[in-house]
Amino acid sequence: DELIFGRAAPVSLSSQQNSTSNKIKIKMKLHVLPPSANSHGCIAVVKHLGLEIEVVNAYGKTREPEFLAINPCHTCPTLEFDDGTAIWESCAIMRYLCRSYANGDKMYPNDPKVAAKIDMVMDWRQTEMYKCIPSIGYIVFGFAQSDEEAQKDFKTLCNTHFKTLTTVFLKDTKFAYSDTPTIADLAIAPCLTFIKARSKFWEAVPQEVKDYHQRVFDAFPDTKENFDMLDGMCTGFDGDGADVAPDVAPDVAPDVAPDVA
């Protein structure tokens, strides 16, 4: 997950504790980078489920000894437990929270087969789709990126990954294999915002993908502040590469859905 930055005051979130048998009585801190797409899904789960978890801005702290003691990989998000242990990686944290608290099954179903589909989509996001994002969007963080590589990766998004998203995962449902939003959607949608760093690329994103992106965000209004942070950074970016045009000439038959591993 991203190692990048964001300046915002720590946020303390509290709500009612649920009284079901799967309630856990552990004090936790969720260390995040407020504009980070990878942090947004975890923040959304905490807010949506009304969890008593302190959300802490970790900008500038991930290389400090105290942070490295709980997460030697120095990444955010990181979920810290009161015994000094922690888990990191956004998808792992979202799964843990949904499995540990009441109503989490609405975002990560208990049925093994349904959950496996959600896992499949999240693994696809991590191992396939997200690999195309840094060259396109990490220019907003001041990291030099090859425009040619960005064009190549965007072409892969359009010709392969967006087709998988729309013709497989969203074929019969509003969200990924679901009529209601799940943690799979929170893994996918926030990182799509990075494409807005190159405005002409975003213009070329299929409308169906844009509609899905907005639909997921609309389902989590309590996280709008964080979603808007990254959106503002990307839409306001005017540095090197911002005006590069994409190369989106199709290289596969448009009516053929790509293979899903």
Buried (B, 14 or more C-beta within 10 A) or exposed (E): BBBBBBEBEEBEBEEEBBEEEEEBEEEBBBBBBBBBBBBBBBBBBBBBBBBBBBBBBBBEBBEEEEBEEBBEEBBBBBBBBEEEEBBBBBBBBBBBBBBBBBEBBBBBBEEEEBBEBBBBBBBBBBEBBBBBBBBBBBBBBEEEBEBEEBBBBBBBBBBBBBBBBBBBBBEEEBBBBBEEBBBBBBBBBBBBBBBBBBBEBBEBBBEEBBEBBEBBBEBBEEBEEBBBBBBBBBBEBEEEBBEBEBEBEEEEEEEEBBEEE
